[in-house]
Amino acid sequence: MPVPRANWKGFLKIAELSCPVALYTAASTSDRIAFHTLNRATGHRVRRQYVDSETGKPVESEDQVKGYEVGSDDYVVLEPDEVASAVPTSDKTLSIEAFVKTDAIDDVYMDKPYYLSPSELSGNEVYDLLRDGMKSTQSAALARTVLFRRMRTVLIQAHANGLIATTLNFDYEVRPAKDAFNSIPDMKISGEMLDLAKHIIGTKQGTFDPEKYDDRYEAALADLVKAKIEGKTIKAPKRASDEKVVDLMQALRESAGIKDKKAGAGDKKKPVKKPAASTQKKAG
């Protein structure tokens, strides 16, 4: 297999200890099926072009500048060298500033994961020392460096025999949860309903295997492309009809494998085993 290309190279540093490291992309969408936009009439690819919103004339790249809108159609113009002056100076050092517990960072702050690996054999000892130290203390490191033109905070965690470095979202990028949850009514679930929910969760316990979760859209696109290449007729799939609204308690009982209490006495079907007595609602 070809050696992956590093996104960044520098030094991982804590106090007087340092080691040369490299960041590699851990998750990417580059393997997804990609389409080009074509001219239906000619079959040729089309390309995007910037045009003046008033004159409609094309604007060449050398005539394009950044603009910050301060009012309706009123912009502060920034030249390329002015924008470049805002980029922080990089010393190529990923400096560890603090250690926190591995579960101390809210998931909404997690941005993008990278594999953090030694870039030279000379740094393996310090690298292994930091990795094993974090494993033994169940800690993660908060570090800062300039990545992709911005000063970024990175969470470093032990992962298998290496380290994972996850860039963190800035505070201003994370929207308050209350904005999404304020409309949720204050409802307390208890009694048999909660017991049944616990039972269902208990019977569905499992482990995460990423290979079991396929990208159905990607697979469907691959089949579609294959069918087109083979000259087959493409039929639009039938849309599933809307499901009927069901009684929540009845749905919970059925999900838990409990026979409907309203079933007639003449029903000869073998009853499904009920959850343990400890999970049933106590008589009031």
C-alpha positions as CSV (number, residue, x, y, z in Angstrom):
1,M,0.0,0.0,0.0
2,P,1.2,3.5,-0.7
3,V,2.4,5.6,2.2
4,P,-0.3,8.2,3.1
5,R,0.5,11.8,2.6
6,A,0.8,13.8,5.8
7,N,-1.4,16.9,6.2
8,W,1.0,18.5,8.6
9,K,4.4,17.9,10.1
10,G,6.0,19.4,13.2
11,F,6.8,18.7,16.8
12,L,4.7,17.4,19.7
13,K,6.0,19.2,22.7
14,I,5.4,19.2,26.5
15,A,7.7,21.0,28.8
16,E,11.2,20.0,27.7
17,L,10.1,16.9,25.9
18,S,9.4,16.9,22.2
19,C,9.2,14.5,19.2
20,P,8.7,14.9,15.5
21,V,5.2,14.0,14.4
22,A,2.9,14.1,11.4
23,L,-0.9,14.4,11.0
24,Y,-2.8,12.1,8.7
25,T,-6.4,12.3,7.7
26,A,-8.4,9.7,9.7
27,A,-11.8,10.1,8.0
28,S,-12.4,11.2,4.5
29,T,-15.2,11.4,1.9
30,S,-12.9,11.2,-1.0
31,D,-13.9,7.6,-1.8
32,R,-17.6,8.5,-2.3
33,I,-18.9,8.4,-5.9
34,A,-18.4,11.8,-7.5
35,F,-20.2,13.3,-10.5
36,H,-19.2,15.9,-13.0
37,T,-21.7,18.4,-14.4
38,L,-22.1,18.1,-18.1
39,N,-23.8,19.9,-20.9
40,R,-26.7,17.7,-21.8
41,A,-26.6,18.7,-25.5
42,T,-22.9,18.1,-26.1
43,G,-21.8,15.8,-23.3
44,H,-19.0,18.1,-22.4
45,R,-18.0,19.1,-18.9
46,V,-19.1,22.6,-17.8
47,R,-17.0,24.8,-15.6
48,R,-17.9,27.4,-13.1
49,Q,-17.2,31.1,-13.7
50,Y,-17.4,34.1,-11.5
51,V,-19.4,36.9,-13.1
52,D,-20.1,40.5,-12.0
53,S,-23.6,40.5,-10.3
54,E,-24.5,43.8,-12.1
55,T,-22.8,43.7,-15.5
56,G,-23.0,39.9,-15.9
57,K,-19.4,39.9,-17.3
58,P,-16.8,37.3,-16.3
59,V,-14.3,38.4,-13.6
60,E,-10.8,36.9,-13.9
61,S,-9.1,35.5,-10.8
62,E,-6.6,38.3,-10.6
63,D,-9.4,40.8,-10.4
64,Q,-11.2,39.0,-7.5
65,V,-10.8,40.3,-4.0
66,K,-12.4,39.5,-0.6
67,G,-15.1,41.8,0.7
68,Y,-16.8,42.0,4.1
69,E,-20.4,43.3,3.9
70,V,-20.9,46.2,6.4
71,G,-24.3,47.3,4.8
72,S,-26.6,46.6,1.9
73,D,-24.2,46.4,-1.1
74,D,-21.5,48.1,1.0
75,Y,-18.3,46.2,1.4
76,V,-14.9,46.6,3.0
77,V,-12.4,45.4,0.4
78,L,-9.4,43.3,1.6
79,E,-6.5,42.6,-0.7
80,P,-4.9,39.1,-0.7
81,D,-1.8,40.3,1.2
82,E,-4.0,42.0,3.8
83,V,-5.9,38.7,4.4
84,A,-2.5,36.8,4.5
85,S,-1.3,39.2,7.3
86,A,-4.1,37.9,9.6
87,V,-2.7,34.3,9.4
88,P,-0.9,33.5,12.6
89,T,2.8,32.7,12.5
90,S,3.5,29.0,12.8
91,D,6.5,27.4,14.5
92,K,5.3,23.9,13.6
93,T,5.0,23.0,17.2
94,L,2.0,21.2,18.7
95,S,2.3,22.4,22.3
96,I,0.5,20.5,25.0
97,E,-1.0,23.0,27.4
98,A,-3.0,20.8,29.8
99,F,-4.3,17.2,30.4
100,V,-8.0,16.5,31.0
101,K,-10.0,13.3,31.6
102,T,-10.9,11.5,28.3
103,D,-14.6,12.3,28.7
104,A,-14.2,15.9,29.8
105,I,-14.9,17.4,26.3
106,D,-18.5,17.7,25.1
107,D,-19.0,15.8,21.8
108,V,-20.3,18.9,20.1
109,Y,-16.8,20.5,20.2
110,M,-15.3,17.6,18.3
111,D,-14.4,18.6,14.7
112,K,-12.2,16.3,12.6
113,P,-10.0,13.4,13.7
114,Y,-6.4,12.9,12.5
115,Y,-3.9,10.1,13.1
116,L,-0.9,11.6,15.0
117,S,2.1,9.5,14.3
118,P,5.9,9.8,14.8
119,S,7.5,11.2,11.6
120,E,11.0,10.0,12.6
121,L,12.3,7.0,14.5
122,S,14.3,9.3,16.8
123,G,11.0,10.5,18.4
124,N,9.5,7.1,19.2
125,E,10.6,7.0,22.9
126,V,9.0,10.3,23.8
127,Y,5.9,9.5,21.7
128,D,5.4,6.1,23.4
129,L,6.0,7.7,26.8
130,L,3.2,10.2,26.2
131,R,0.8,7.6,24.8
132,D,1.3,5.1,27.6
133,G,1.2,7.9,30.2
134,M,-2.2,9.1,29.0
135,K,-3.5,5.5,28.8
136,S,-2.5,4.7,32.4
137,T,-4.1,7.9,33.7
138,Q,-7.1,7.8,31.3
139,S,-6.2,11.3,30.3
140,A,-6.2,13.3,27.0
141,A,-4.0,16.3,26.1
142,L,-5.1,19.7,25.0
143,A,-2.6,21.2,22.6
144,R,-2.5,24.2,20.3
145,T,-0.8,24.9,16.9
146,V,-1.4,26.6,13.6
147,L,-3.3,24.3,11.3
148,F,-4.7,25.3,7.9
149,R,-4.1,29.0,8.5
150,R,-5.8,29.1,11.9
151,M,-4.6,28.7,15.5
152,R,-6.4,25.5,16.5
153,T,-7.0,23.6,19.7
154,V,-6.5,19.9,19.4
155,L,-7.5,17.0,21.7
156,I,-4.9,14.3,21.7
157,Q,-6.0,10.8,22.9
158,A,-4.3,7.4,23.0
159,H,-5.7,5.1,20.3
160,A,-4.5,1.5,19.8
161,N,-0.7,1.8,19.6
162,G,-0.8,5.4,18.5
163,L,-2.5,8.8,19.1
164,I,-5.6,10.5,17.6
165,A,-5.6,14.3,17.4
166,T,-9.1,15.8,17.0
167,T,-9.4,19.4,16.1
168,L,-12.0,21.2,18.3
169,N,-14.7,23.6,17.3
170,F,-14.3,27.1,18.6
171,D,-16.8,28.2,21.2
172,Y,-18.5,30.7,18.8
173,E,-19.1,27.9,16.3
174,V,-21.0,25.7,18.8
175,R,-24.7,26.7,19.1
176,P,-26.4,26.5,22.5
177,A,-28.4,23.3,23.0
178,K,-31.3,25.2,24.4
179,D,-31.9,26.7,21.0
180,A,-32.9,23.2,19.8
181,F,-34.4,21.8,23.0
182,N,-36.4,24.7,24.4
183,S,-39.6,23.5,22.7
184,I,-39.4,20.0,24.3
185,P,-42.2,19.8,26.9
186,D,-41.3,19.0,30.5
187,M,-42.7,15.4,30.6
188,K,-41.6,12.8,33.2
189,I,-41.8,9.2,32.0
190,S,-42.3,6.6,34.8
191,G,-44.0,3.4,35.7
192,E,-44.6,0.6,33.2
193,M,-43.7,2.8,30.3
194,L,-40.2,3.4,31.6
195,D,-39.8,-0.2,32.7
196,L,-40.7,-1.4,29.2
197,A,-38.2,1.1,27.6
198,K,-35.5,-0.2,29.9
199,H,-36.3,-3.8,29.0
200,I,-36.2,-3.0,25.3
201,I,-32.8,-1.2,25.7
202,G,-31.5,-4.2,27.7
203,T,-32.5,-6.7,25.0
204,K,-30.8,-4.6,22.3
205,Q,-27.4,-4.2,23.9
206,G,-24.6,-4.7,21.4
207,T,-21.2,-3.5,20.2
208,F,-20.4,-1.1,17.4
209,D,-19.1,-2.7,14.2
210,P,-18.6,-0.1,11.5
211,E,-18.6,-2.7,8.8
212,K,-22.3,-3.5,9.6
213,Y,-23.4,0.0,8.8
214,D,-23.3,0.5,5.0
215,D,-23.9,3.6,3.1
216,R,-27.1,2.7,1.3
217,Y,-27.2,5.8,-0.8
218,E,-23.6,5.2,-2.0
219,A,-24.5,1.5,-2.8
220,A,-27.6,2.6,-4.7
221,L,-25.6,5.1,-6.7
222,A,-23.0,2.4,-7.6
223,D,-25.8,0.1,-8.8
224,L,-27.4,2.9,-10.8
225,V,-24.1,3.7,-12.6
226,K,-23.5,0.0,-13.3
227,A,-27.0,-0.4,-14.7
228,K,-26.6,2.7,-16.9
229,I,-23.3,1.3,-18.2
230,E,-25.0,-2.0,-19.0
231,G,-27.8,-0.2,-20.8
232,K,-30.5,-1.4,-18.4
233,T,-33.8,0.5,-17.8
234,I,-33.9,2.4,-14.5
235,K,-37.1,2.2,-12.6
236,A,-38.0,4.6,-9.9
237,P,-38.5,2.8,-6.5
238,K,-41.9,2.8,-4.9
239,R,-42.2,5.2,-2.0
240,A,-43.3,3.7,1.3
241,S,-46.7,4.8,2.5
242,D,-47.0,6.8,5.7
243,E,-47.2,4.6,8.8
244,K,-50.3,4.7,10.9
245,V,-50.2,6.4,14.2
246,V,-50.2,3.7,17.0
247,D,-50.7,3.8,20.7
248,L,-47.4,4.3,22.4
249,M,-48.0,1.9,25.3
250,Q,-49.2,-0.8,22.8
251,A,-46.1,-0.3,20.6
252,L,-43.8,-0.5,23.7
253,R,-45.5,-3.8,24.8
254,E,-45.1,-5.3,21.3
255,S,-41.5,-4.1,21.1
256,A,-40.8,-5.8,24.4
257,G,-42.4,-9.0,23.2
258,I,-45.5,-8.7,25.4
259,K,-48.8,-10.0,24.1
260,D,-51.5,-7.3,23.7
261,K,-53.6,-7.3,26.9
262,K,-56.7,-6.8,24.8
263,A,-56.2,-10.0,22.8
264,G,-59.2,-12.3,22.9
265,A,-59.3,-15.5,25.0
266,G,-59.7,-17.6,21.9
267,D,-56.2,-16.6,20.6
268,K,-54.3,-19.8,20.6
269,K,-50.9,-18.3,19.7
270,K,-48.1,-19.1,22.1
271,P,-47.5,-16.1,24.3
272,V,-44.1,-14.4,24.0
273,K,-42.0,-14.4,27.2
274,K,-42.5,-11.3,29.2
275,P,-39.7,-9.3,30.9
276,A,-38.7,-10.2,34.4
277,A,-41.2,-9.3,37.2
278,S,-38.8,-6.7,38.5
279,T,-39.4,-4.6,35.4
280,Q,-43.2,-4.6,35.7
281,K,-45.2,-1.7,37.1
282,K,-46.0,-2.1,40.7
283,A,-49.6,-2.2,41.7
284,G,-50.8,1.2,43.0
